[in-house]
Amino acid sequence: MNLSALAGMTVQGQDVTLPQMPPKTYAGLKDVLAYLGVTWDKRRKVHRLTGSEVDLRRKLAHLNAGGRLPPRNPLAFFPTPPEVAQQVAELAHEALGYRAHLGRRVTVLEPSAGEGALLQAVERVWDDPAHLDLHAWELDPGRAAILHVLGYRVTRADFLSCATPADLIVMNPPFSVPGDALAWRTHLIHAVGLCREGGSVIAVLPAVPLLEDRLLAPLLLDREYEVLPLPDGSFKSSGTLCKTVILHVTQTDQSWRRQPTTWHDDPFPNTSTLQVFLTAYTFGDSVWNTLDPGERSRSRFERGLQAIALDLQRQHLPVWLEDVDMAFLYARWLTFSGAAPPPAPARPLLPLFEPGVPAP
Ligand SMILES: C[S@@+](CC[C@H](N)C(=O)[O-])C[C@H]1O[C@@H](n2cnc3c(N)ncnc32)[C@H](O)[C@@H]1O
């Protein structure tokens, strides 16, 4: 940072006179002048001081002593553009909107609310916003004041100290802040911890392989989740070209998926465990490969499997569904063995698809 070009700067009242300098040098001092509070008054065609002269001298002394400019956007404020906010709100409504018809209230939290883009979008899509209890958290005092003026209940504090549970958490967290390069992950994990059973966390996140993250993989695999990639440039109007996705996590306990399989109540008594596993792998892979890479998620995968189970049922093949994994193992067993179905196991399977009953 070359401050020598400012050596002859003079201040009179709020008017500032800068020494002559080449346009390139002036352009290079843009951030410094903004920090010093010197702005260009277009109407009067003069530079003006927005703060006090004492403050200006203190800041100049700081820079002359080798001090750095403060980060321009330390809390990573990038407001969610309306189209993305709308998509988040529609997902939220799809997941929890039914509660309004049951007369049930939904508590909604926007944890790093900025100027409330997501809360406002949720209010717009809800059939009756009177059923919503909206709560915003925001660390920046200026933005917290805006949220207050907009009529939201605001807590002006670090969201990571929030301990209030919510049914719906809609968030576009800071992706990276000084001291936490993965702030988005820290915020997401905290939010999932606050989400009530049956609720949803819908988060705008950087487009990174979430399942390759050692902290996020178990968190996602123990729940229902879906990743929706956003088009490139979705945040251009907010000043960043960062690639983003929307992650929707549903708070349902799915940890049984990670339990080792036991075969006490083996529904495939005539089939070796090895055969079942091989089938699961090949069949599962082929379903996975039919999905568009951008749309691969556990829930889409399972929906694909469900469609296959349904298809088999349409052909009047008996398919009993305990869970989707079981369904496709069972269905596969039937198709390749061509044998009569094995006797029902002692533990009742949930008969979602019953033999001979036409598909819905
Ligand atoms: C990417 S912006 C998103 C703003 C808003 N959620 C939206 O969608 O428009 C991130 C916001 O988080 C706020 N923030 C950063 N760290 C925070 C923290 N620890 N607790 C609460 N808010 C925080 C920033 O001030 C900024 O307003």
PDBQT file of the ligand as one rigid body, heavy atoms in Angstrom, charges set to zero:
ROOT
HETATM    1  C1  LIG A 401     -24.254 -14.734   3.866  1.00  0.00    +0.000 C 
HETATM    2  S1  LIG A 401     -25.025 -13.481   4.861  1.00  0.00    +0.000 S 
HETATM    3  C2  LIG A 401     -26.688 -14.068   4.765  1.00  0.00    +0.000 C 
HETATM    4  C3  LIG A 401     -27.709 -13.110   5.250  1.00  0.00    +0.000 C 
HETATM    5  C4  LIG A 401     -29.145 -13.637   5.210  1.00  0.00    +0.000 C 
HETATM    6  N1  LIG A 401     -29.285 -14.887   5.900  1.00  0.00    +0.000 N 
HETATM    7  C5  LIG A 401     -29.627 -13.800   3.803  1.00  0.00    +0.000 C 
HETATM    8  O1  LIG A 401     -29.889 -14.935   3.416  1.00  0.00    +0.000 OA
HETATM    9  O2  LIG A 401     -29.751 -12.795   3.098  1.00  0.00    +0.000 OA
HETATM   10  C6  LIG A 401     -24.433 -13.963   6.475  1.00  0.00    +0.000 C 
HETATM   11  C7  LIG A 401     -24.918 -13.132   7.627  1.00  0.00    +0.000 C 
HETATM   12  O3  LIG A 401     -24.483 -13.763   8.829  1.00  0.00    +0.000 OA
HETATM   13  C8  LIG A 401     -24.147 -12.796   9.785  1.00  0.00    +0.000 C 
HETATM   14  N2  LIG A 401     -23.267 -13.455  10.745  1.00  0.00    +0.000 N 
HETATM   15  C9  LIG A 401     -21.954 -13.794  10.586  1.00  0.00    +0.000 A 
HETATM   16  N3  LIG A 401     -21.519 -14.470  11.651  1.00  0.00    +0.000 NA
HETATM   17  C10 LIG A 401     -22.570 -14.594  12.502  1.00  0.00    +0.000 A 
HETATM   18  C11 LIG A 401     -22.767 -15.219  13.760  1.00  0.00    +0.000 A 
HETATM   19  N4  LIG A 401     -21.761 -15.878  14.356  1.00  0.00    +0.000 N 
HETATM   20  N5  LIG A 401     -23.963 -15.147  14.351  1.00  0.00    +0.000 NA
HETATM   21  C12 LIG A 401     -24.999 -14.491  13.745  1.00  0.00    +0.000 A 
HETATM   22  N6  LIG A 401     -24.883 -13.886  12.553  1.00  0.00    +0.000 NA
HETATM   23  C13 LIG A 401     -23.689 -13.937  11.928  1.00  0.00    +0.000 A 
HETATM   24  C14 LIG A 401     -23.500 -11.700   8.961  1.00  0.00    +0.000 C 
HETATM   25  O4  LIG A 401     -23.514 -10.458   9.619  1.00  0.00    +0.000 OA
HETATM   26  C15 LIG A 401     -24.360 -11.708   7.701  1.00  0.00    +0.000 C 
HETATM   27  O5  LIG A 401     -25.449 -10.812   7.839  1.00  0.00    +0.000 OA
ENDROOT
TORSDOF 0
